[in-house]
Structures are given as structure tokens and as C-alpha cells.
Amino acid sequence: MEFVIAHRHCHLRRRGMVRKFGVLFGILLLVASFSGAAAQEGTIVDVAAGDANFSTLVELVQAAGLAETLSGEGPYTVFAPTNEAFEALPVAVVDYLSANPEMLSQVLSYHVVEGAVMSADAAAGDVATLDMGNPVTIAVDDMGVHVNDATVVTADVEASNGVIHAIDTVLVPPVTLPEVDPLAVTDNIVIAGSSTVFPVTERIADLFNQDGFGGTITVDSIGSGAGFERFCVNAETDISNASRPIRPEEVEACRGNGREPLGFYIGIDALAIAVSQENDFVDSLTLEQLAQIFTGGSSITWADINAEWPAEAIQLYSPGSDSGTYDYFVEEVFEEDETPIQNAAGVQFSEDDNVLVVGVESSPYAIGYFGFAYYQENQERLRAIPIEGVEPTQETGASGEYPLSRPLFIYSAPSIMQEKPQVAAFINYYLQNVNAQLGTASDQIGYIPTNEYIQRTSALFWLAGTGAISETM
């Protein structure tokens, strides 16, 4: 069997996606924040039922018919997602699993290992689960202890028939999506949104057409915010490209039109802070300096940032407020308060990345920011500045080491995917082909491919969006 689920974008910088194997699981686990709980009376099900943090898990275990197994002799080790872990899943996904007990059972079985494995006794590597032996991977890095892409938040909660380790992400084994034959797909697909995601979606649309799609795909580059307005408020598009997660008010607007938004994580961007090739003085910037630069603008000079730099006014270039790139920059640099950059002296806003490139290139005292792929296309004209001493690269973006790494998305809705099979087919095709189009090769788009756990998550979301059952299960 193969199945799916895994990565949440909020984990990208917190712990990175590259896991280190071959180290002891117990190392770093039993620090203060991971101290084990005392042994409790009752089975694993009893102990979980007595903890309000596991109420969703207990309800689903009972719905899947696993309560009897986990109340049996064992012993078992359960990696138990907290309520917050389940709340991070889209409503459509939880509803889908709840409506499919066999699939739910397989997902939950993937959280269970035979034997009571205490944190100090387990070794890093792959461990078989009750889900037909599909393994989870145990690893440790400098941010904590992980099971696949989940982090252990409380270790060694003992029960009479085993032990519970609380985790912050739902785990699911692999799944295989059905094959897509574009020759068998017709009718139209309308897409709009992020300029950052635009080249990726345009590439996949071109491939879909080349493989025989019989309809028409329209892809407009208008910014993430404007894309969500068309998708949620006006209900004009089938798919929305986004370089940021959808906001609560946008979700509500979607729901007002009968659309429950479902996001697919399709790549990673390392937001590039760029200056002209003629700028030979800025060698690195901190996030604090970035905030100072994009607050003062032309009212301050580079010498105000570093006394060794020229006493020349800073020229600012920024994407406009409809851009997801702008939203992400404001979130990371200004902690979501856009007032400083909006009031910065002389800042030039544009939704056209080419206008920003020309502006930054034109002066050694200019600075701007772009998606990594767009920077790579123009790196002979611009120079990327390391942030906190880390250069934006495929490696630092994938690991989360680069401070301005961010996820990229496409959004649709189950109602659209089920009403319009061409949209479901295109998203399926997108998910199965996008990673091969991202990278550093001359024929690739310069974003970063997602890891296997993100791919699993997207595949599960597709199944939930269409209501399909994987043929390999």
C-alpha cells in the first residue's frame, strides 16, 4: 500500500527539511521542554482519553475501530498528534478521513510501532509501523527530535500497555495518485494569482497542453491578494496561485461562495534581497538592518546602516501590496505591520517584477527583493545579499537555514474539483510533475522542490478534494 500526508509550511524555518540520520534518538530529547511524564494507570487509549490535548485523536481512533487494538496487551509505542496537529489540517481532509474508516485506520496505524520504545532506548533510522510495515523515520537535529516531519513535544507518557510520545504533526504513509492522461481531459481551466508562482503554473500548463489537453488554460499574473479576490470574492477562477498562505478573511469570503479552500504546497522560494552589480559595499544584512532600510528609505543613507558604507540616500524598490511577496516580506521583517514600509520615503512599489529589476539595477544605492527564480533569471544584472550571514541557495532554502525561505502554493476547492474534472486532473498532473521542473538546471525554474512529506500531504489533499480512494490501498 502507498498513501499520504505530512508537511506543514510553518515548519520550514523552525526545523528545516533536511534530517540527519545515524545519530541516537535519545540525544537532545530529554531536555527540559521534552521531559517525560510520569507513568499513568490505564491503557494507551485510557491515558489519551484522560488528556484533553488528545481528544481529536481518541475520537478518530474510536471511529477507525482501533480502540480495541490499542487497549490490548501490546506493548505499543504511539506517536500521538495533538489536537492542534489535527486542527492544522484543512476541514475537507479531516472530513474525508472520517468518512473513510479503512483509510483513517491506515493513517492512524502509521502512528503505532510495536514495542514500548522509550526515548532513551530508541535509535535513529526507519522503524516499521502497524500500517503494513510502512516505516516512519526517527531523526534528531539542532531544533529537536522528529518523526518524519513531526516534532516530539512531550516524550515518554507511559501507559500499562506501552508509551505515548506527543507530536505536533499528523503522519500518514505514502499514497500513489492515479495516472493522468491529458488526451482524455477537455474543457477550460482559469487560474490567476501570484507573480512568483506564475512561471511554475505556466510551465505545468504548457506541459499539460503538450501532452494533449483538449481545453484551454488561462493563467494570469496579478499577485496573491488579487488572485484570492478573484477566487474567493468573485468566484471567477478555478485555481489561485499564491506565494503566501490564504488569510482567515479570505477563507471566509471563499466559504461565502460555497468554496472551502484547499491549498497544495508546490515548492519553496528563498526570497532574494538584491542590489545592483555596481554595489560593491553591502556584503551582508541582518533582518534588523533590513527593517531599518525599508523604514527609512531615501530619508537615510547607507552610512546610517554601516558607517563604512557611502553616505548616499537609499533607494527602495518593493512589490505592491497585492503581492504575496510583499505580504511575506512584511510578515518576516516587520512582524506583519506594514506601516513602516508604506511610510518609507521614496519607496517605489510595482506589481511588475521587471520594473523592480530595472530600478534596482539602475543605481548602486538601490535595493529590492524578489522571488528566487526571478532573481536567478537576472543574476547577471543583480547581486543577492546574504541575510544573517546566509546566502539564498537551493540548499539553504530547502533546509530552512536561509531566514527568508517560504512556501509556494496553488489553491482550489473540493466543490470545484468535483464539479470540474479537468481542474482535478490538472492539479493531479501538477503535483506529479512540478518537482522535476524546479531546480538549478538551465531548463528548470529556480525554486526548490518539496520533500517527500510535503508531496504526501499534497497527494492526500488531492484525494480529499476529489473524494477518490487510492487504487494502491
Buried (B, 14 or more C-beta within 10 A) or exposed (E): BBBBBBBBBEBBBEBBBEBEEEBBBBEBBBEEEBEBBEEBEBBBBBBBBEBEBBBBBBBBBEBBEBBEBBBBEBBBBBBBBBBEBBEBBBBBBBBBBBEBBEBBBBBBBBBBBBBBBBBBEBEBBEBEBBBBEBBBBBBBBEBBBBBBBBBBBBBBBBBBBBBBBBBBBBBBBBBBBBEBEBEEBEEEBBBBBBBBBBBBBBBBBEBBBEBEBEBEBEBBBBBBBBBBBBBBEEBEBBBBBBBBBBBEEBBEBBBEEEBBBBBBBBBBBBBBBBBBBEBEBBEBBBBEBBBBBBBBBBEBBBBBBBEEBEEBBBBBBBBBBBBBBBBBBBBBBBEEEBEBBEEBEEBBBBBEBEBBBBBBBBBBBBBBBBBBBBBBBBBEBBBBBBBBEBBBBBEBBBBBBBBBBBBBBBBBBBBBBBEBBBBBBBBBBBBBBBBEBBBEEEEBBBBBBBBBBBBBBBBBBBBBBBBBEBEEB
